[in-house]
Amino acid sequence: MNECTEFLRIALSKGRILEETVELLEGSGIKCQQVKGNGRKLIYTDEKQGVSFILGKPMDIPTYVEYGAADLGVVGKDVLMETEGEYYELLDLNIGYCKLVVAGEKDKTERDYRTIASKYPKLTEKYFESMGRQTNIVKLNGSVELAPLTNLADSIVDLVSSGQTLRENNLVELEKITDITTRLIANKGSYQLKQARIVSLVENMQGSI
């Protein structure tokens, strides 16, 4: 196998969508036993299959792909909307479904959105600007539900799946911004150099969805 044109480096998001991603890849004919081993390694290479798996934080996956450290990446649409990098978005994998929402205390109204905390400041700003509403945005990296509880912010913008975390913190969904699913993205140069293999993988994944 010619590594320069055939070997694929696939960046996978660690966390909630990893298990579903692995199942989808295996259904597409790519074995992922090493990744399923739950070890501490961050790169797994399978010379026989001609594949390397790079495990990274979701927010970093588009960067690995854009700058060519990975040929392909699997990441949520929320991250793509926040980072707005240069890559091809090839496929909606229809896994990791959740929604991006504005949430806060039950008695909040639109005029109460003075300060909003979120892991997605760019996306949040764009959404409220499109609605003609001015807000102050505070960037947090985790547990954004704390913001209204500590009076750091009036409301939050975050991902919601079951809504259990909101309920446990006495918060409710106030507005839905958009539905979120997981996407397959490709480095633009890699797509040209390794198009045959990437297209084959995309077709196999479509058959597994």
CORZICOR-V722035 format. One record per residue. N is the residue number from 0. RES is the residue in one small letter. PSI is psi as a letter, one per 20 degrees, with the letter a starting at -180 (* if undefined). D_FIRST is the distance of its C-alpha to the first C-alpha in Angstrom with 1 decimal. Layout:
n = [N N]
res = [RES RES]
psi = [PSI PSI]
d_first = [D_FIRST D_FIRST]
//
This chain:
n = [0 1 2 3 4 5 6 7 8 9 10 11 12 13 14 15 16 17 18 19 20 21 22 23 24 25 26 27 28 29 30 31 32 33 34 35 36 37 38 39 40 41 42 43 44 45 46 47 48 49 50 51 52 53 54 55 56 57 58 59 60 61 62 63 64 65 66 67 68 69 70 71 72 73 74 75 76 77 78 79 80 81 82 83 84 85 86 87 88 89 90 91 92 93 94 95 96 97 98 99 100 101 102 103 104 105 106 107 108 109 110 111 112 113 114 115 116 117 118 119 120 121 122 123 124 125 126 127 128 129 130 131 132 133 134 135 136 137 138 139 140 141 142 143 144 145 146 147 148 149 150 151 152 153 154 155 156 157 158 159 160 161 162 163 164 165 166 167 168 169 170 171 172 173 174 175 176 177 178 179 180 181 182 183 184 185 186 187 188 189 190 191 192 193 194 195 196 197 198 199 200 201 202 203 204 205 206 207 208]
res = [m n e c t e f l r i a l s k g r i l e e t v e l l e g s g i k c q q v k g n g r k l i y t d e k q g v s f i l g k p m d i p t y v e y g a a d l g v v g k d v l m e t e g e y y e l l d l n i g y c k l v v a g e k d k t e r d y r t i a s k y p k l t e k y f e s m g r q t n i v k l n g s v e l a p l t n l a d s i v d l v s s g q t l r e n n l v e l e k i t d i t t r l i a n k g s y q l k q a r i v s l v e n m q g s i]
psi = [p o h h i h p p o o p q p q b h i g g h g g g g g h i j j o p k h g h i i k a i q i p p p n h g i l p p p p p r q g i i g h g g g h j j h q h q q o q q h g g h h g h l a o r p o h p o i k r k p a q p r p q a q h j q r g i i m g p p q q i m g g g g g g g h h h i k p p q p p p p q i q l i h h g h h j k h r h r q p r q p f h j g h g g h j k q q p h q p g q q p r q q p q q p g g h h g h k g g h g h g g g g h h h i i *]
d_first = [0.0 3.8 6.0 9.0 8.7 6.7 7.7 11.3 14.3 17.2 20.7 23.1 26.9 28.7 31.9 33.3 30.4 27.7 28.5 28.6 25.3 23.6 25.4 24.2 20.5 20.8 22.7 19.7 17.4 16.0 17.5 19.4 21.4 20.9 22.4 25.2 26.2 28.3 27.7 28.4 24.9 23.8 20.0 18.0 14.4 12.4 9.2 9.1 9.5 7.6 11.2 14.0 17.6 20.3 23.8 26.5 29.9 30.1 31.8 29.0 26.1 26.9 27.0 23.5 22.2 24.6 23.8 20.0 19.8 18.2 16.6 18.6 21.8 24.2 27.8 31.3 32.9 35.7 33.4 32.1 35.8 36.8 34.1 33.7 30.6 28.4 25.5 25.0 26.4 24.4 26.0 29.0 27.8 31.5 31.3 33.3 36.3 39.1 41.4 42.4 46.2 49.2 51.0 54.2 57.6 59.3 62.0 59.8 60.1 58.5 60.9 60.0 56.4 57.4 54.7 51.4 48.9 45.3 41.7 41.2 43.7 42.2 41.8 45.2 46.8 45.4 46.6 50.1 50.4 49.5 52.4 54.7 55.3 55.3 54.1 53.4 49.9 49.2 45.6 45.0 41.8 42.8 45.7 47.0 49.5 51.5 52.4 55.1 56.4 57.0 58.2 55.4 54.7 56.4 53.2 49.5 46.4 43.8 41.5 43.3 42.0 44.8 47.3 48.3 47.9 50.1 52.7 52.8 53.6 56.2 54.1 53.6 51.4 53.3 50.9 47.5 45.4 42.3 40.1 36.8 33.5 30.0 27.6 23.9 23.4 20.7 20.6 21.7 19.3 16.2 17.6 17.7 14.3 12.4 15.2 13.7 11.9 15.0 17.4 16.0 16.5 19.9 20.9 20.1 22.0 24.8 25.1 25.5 28.1]
//
